[in-house]
Amino acid sequence: MKIPKEKYKHIFEQLIEMSEDGFIVVDTEGIVRDINESYCNFFGKKKEEVIGKTILNIIPNSKMIDIVQNHYREFGVVHTYVAGTSKERKIIVSRSYVEDEAGSVVAGVAQVKFRLQSLDVAKKLMAEYDQLEYYREEYRRMGRGRCSFDDIIGSSDAFLKTKIDGIKAAKTSFSVLLTGETGTGKEVFANAIHNTSSRAKNLMVSIDCASIPEELLESELFGYEEGAFTGAKKGGKKGKFFIANGGTIFLDEIGDMPLKMQAKLLRVLQERKIEPVGSLESIPIDVRIIAATRKNLHQMIKSGEFREDLFYRLNVINIELAPLRERKDDSIEIANCFLEELNREMRTVKVFSKDVLKVFREYTWPGNIRELDNVIKSAYASSDGLYIGLMDLPSRMVANNAISGGDESKSLHELMENYERDILESALERNNWNCNETAREMKIHRTVIYKKLKKYGLTDKIRKYGVAPVLHS
């Protein structure tokens, strides 16, 4: 016997009440027309409080109205509820519009999974959780926005060639090996390659191979299943390769990776699959590798400390980052950039004295850019006035620095005049040699600026770079 159409309403009602899942039905305006007890309990409400009212009353960020109006479906997606509206923050939901016999949209329906009965649902929740945790960690660790090649400071010929090599590498998906001394900015360069590449919309995940104990490195890279070892977290954990799927993984200090892990990494690069610790299944991945090291891998290969086959997998494109002592002009440019950042942050207008800039240019910078950043912050904190002088620098930097006619041979009056000239010239440079703008920034009358220009012999520079002032004798 065929069931009459009008009976299907009762069948539908019975089905949604029997299910442990949540069901909700809305009309084309988003007004709730039906909801089962499971979903009402989820919100801590009674049916009469929900039916007949807009769905936005209980789910302010609901997509049901958009789905009904724009005619599309979503299956097994993660929905995050607004805080305080429900028992749980995240849940798996499927949504769809409903058509009648004539093809007209008459309603929208959603099914919510309260019990994670399928492995696919559990995987989606775990993957999203791990990615959110990663984003949070990266935000705290980096404390900065996305880095591109335009953000990397340096205009020396050698460094501009290095940047061009990086831009070329970004156009491919080949593995890149960044080499160079500690503090030369290898991770910043890796970020620029990733953010310029076609993978920029996905994650770049970083891991320091030197800082993680050997026994934990495999689970950090490839993840683990629940119960894989003592202390393994419930539900397992996704590894860095899984989180970076579709994006880039940055393996810093790859030269410190143990030989046992080198073999496992090589297998992953060859097969493009990972196998979490404690799992019998392999997971296909699509990850671009950028590795970095301060060590001489060629020498390590000869001594048996690094696998030659892995080296060739990683070293498809090699980019050597020069130390700061080989980029003397860049050291001044980077120093000024760091100081500008501090001035913006602290709302000051401090400048370096010319003697300080000379020390910066001649110093060998064994710690490279990282040391330069540290020295500038320390000098900024030490300085009392508008300038940063030699007395604000670490003694190791000025002890052996031979400055012709340096501060030691000058009187206090001469020192003050030199610093005033440096401050005035730096302010003019910042304001494109515009005297009016400079006077406004320094809060002095422009006639005072004109007198000091004449006093310090800066009028020729004004005529060359700016508008020549009318000087009064």
Beta strands, then each sheet from edge to edge (+ up, - down):
strand 1: 22-26
strand 2: 32-35
strand 3: 74-80
strand 4: 90-99
strand 5: 105-113
strand 6: 176-179
strand 7: 204-208
strand 8: 248-252
strand 9: 273-274
strand 10: 283-284
strand 11: 288-293
strand 12: 317-320
strand 13: 351-352
strand 14: 387-388
sheet 1: 2+ 1- 5+ 4- 3+
sheet 2: 7+ 8+ 11+ 6+ 12+
sheet 3: 9+ 10-
sheet 4: 13+ 14+
end
